[in-house]
Amino acid sequence: MKATMYVKNRLRVSLAMGAIVLTVMSFDGRSVVQATDQGQMHVDITITDLGYSVKGHTMPDQLTSITVRNNGTIPHGITSPVFTTAVLKKEGDGVEMKDSQGKGYRAYHLQPGKTMTLHFSQASTPDRTTTQVPFWCDLHTHMKGEFLVVETRGEFGGG
């Protein structure tokens, strides 16, 4: 009887360990935080006539949706050097702006009460440090903001 219980317990332990190994392998090297987030991060940017309000952050190599809302009473814009290469897709009411030769930074203008979503991804930096992504209103130069691309390392981070 003891021998049978011993064999059953060893089998249970082996099955549990196998399940853990398969679960870890299915994360494809991502951290638990990244895996449970299913690869989608989100940043909210609200524009008022006084400036920007930012909620959220992202991580390198993660698809991030940036929702921009103009809660102001006049048209506002948003631009950043990273918009020239990192924006993958735009949805919503924002109008893409470029200079007359189609060069320069990409900017998006929003009318009052309108919303748009930019789908964004930024690669990890070679030195693996957290990056500040600056942005500003190209119509009102005093309006500036930033969001963070947070690089994590170690037990809870990416690598």
C-alpha positions in Angstrom: 0.0 0.0 0.0 2.8 2.4 0.9 4.6 1.5 -2.3 1.6 2.3 -4.4 1.1 5.7 -2.7 4.8 6.5 -3.2 4.5 5.7 -6.9 1.3 7.8 -7.3 2.9 10.8 -5.5 6.0 10.6 -7.7 3.8 10.5 -10.8 1.8 13.5 -9.6 5.1 15.5 -8.9 6.4 14.5 -12.4 3.1 15.6 -14.1 3.1 18.9 -12.1 6.7 19.6 -13.1 6.0 18.8 -16.7 3.0 21.2 -16.7 5.2 24.0 -15.2 7.9 23.4 -17.8 5.3 23.5 -20.7 3.8 26.7 -19.3 7.1 28.5 -19.0 8.1 27.4 -22.5 4.9 28.8 -24.0 5.9 32.3 -22.8 8.5 32.4 -25.6 11.1 34.0 -23.2 8.8 36.8 -22.1 8.4 37.7 -18.5 5.3 36.7 -16.6 4.1 40.3 -16.6 4.5 40.5 -20.4 2.8 37.2 -21.0 -0.2 38.0 -18.9 -0.5 41.4 -20.6 -0.7 39.5 -24.0 1.7 41.9 -25.7 -0.6 44.9 -25.7 0.2 48.0 -23.6 -1.7 51.3 -23.4 -1.0 55.0 -22.9 -3.8 57.6 -22.6 -3.0 61.2 -23.5 -5.6 63.8 -22.8 -5.2 67.3 -24.3 -6.8 70.4 -22.7 -6.2 74.0 -23.6 -3.6 74.1 -20.8 -1.5 71.1 -21.7 -1.3 67.3 -21.7 -2.2 64.7 -19.1 -0.5 61.3 -19.6 -1.5 58.0 -18.0 0.4 54.7 -18.6 3.7 53.6 -20.0 5.0 50.9 -22.3 7.9 48.5 -22.6 10.4 48.0 -25.5 9.2 45.8 -28.4 5.6 45.8 -27.2 2.7 46.9 -29.4 1.3 49.9 -27.6 -1.9 51.8 -28.3 -1.8 55.5 -27.6 -5.2 57.0 -27.3 -5.2 60.8 -27.7 -8.3 62.8 -26.8 -8.7 66.6 -27.4 -10.8 67.8 -24.4 -9.9 71.4 -25.2 -12.0 74.0 -26.9 -9.6 74.6 -29.9 -7.7 72.3 -32.3 -4.5 70.8 -30.9 -1.6 68.8 -32.3 0.8 66.1 -31.1 4.2 65.4 -32.6 7.4 63.6 -31.6 10.6 62.5 -33.3 9.6 58.9 -32.8 6.4 59.3 -34.8 8.5 59.3 -38.0 9.4 55.6 -37.5 7.6 54.1 -34.6 3.9 54.7 -35.4 2.6 51.6 -37.2 -1.1 52.6 -37.7 -3.5 55.5 -36.9 -7.2 55.1 -36.2 -9.8 57.7 -35.5 -10.2 61.4 -36.1 -6.6 62.6 -36.1 -5.3 64.2 -39.3 -1.7 63.4 -40.2 0.3 66.5 -41.0 3.7 66.9 -42.8 5.6 69.9 -44.2 4.9 70.9 -47.8 7.6 68.6 -49.2 6.3 65.6 -47.2 9.3 65.7 -45.0 9.9 66.5 -41.3 8.3 65.2 -38.2 4.9 63.6 -38.5 2.3 65.4 -36.5 -1.4 64.7 -35.9 -4.1 67.4 -35.4 -7.3 66.8 -33.5 -10.4 69.0 -33.5 -12.1 69.6 -30.1 -13.9 66.6 -28.8 -12.2 64.2 -31.2 -10.1 61.1 -30.4 -7.5 59.0 -32.2 -5.4 55.9 -31.5 -1.8 55.5 -32.6 -0.4 52.0 -32.6 3.2 52.3 -31.7 6.3 50.1 -31.0 9.8 51.2 -30.0 12.7 48.8 -30.0 14.9 48.3 -27.0 17.9 50.5 -26.7 21.4 49.0 -27.0 22.2 50.0 -23.4 18.8 48.7 -22.2 17.7 51.8 -20.3 14.3 53.4 -19.8 13.6 55.9 -22.5 11.6 59.2 -22.2 9.5 59.8 -25.3 8.9 63.6 -25.6 6.0 65.0 -27.5 4.5 68.5 -28.0 1.8 70.4 -29.7 3.1 71.8 -33.0 0.3 74.4 -32.9 1.1 75.6 -29.3 4.8 75.3 -28.6 4.4 75.8 -24.8 2.5 72.5 -24.6 4.8 69.6 -23.9 4.7 66.1 -22.5 6.3 62.7 -22.3 5.7 59.0 -21.7 8.1 56.3 -20.7 9.3 53.2 -22.5 10.3 51.2 -19.4 13.2 48.7 -19.7 13.0 46.1 -17.0 15.6 43.5 -16.1 16.0 40.7 -13.6 13.7 38.3 -12.0 10.5 40.2 -12.8 11.6 42.0 -15.9 12.5 41.1 -19.4 16.0 39.9 -19.3 
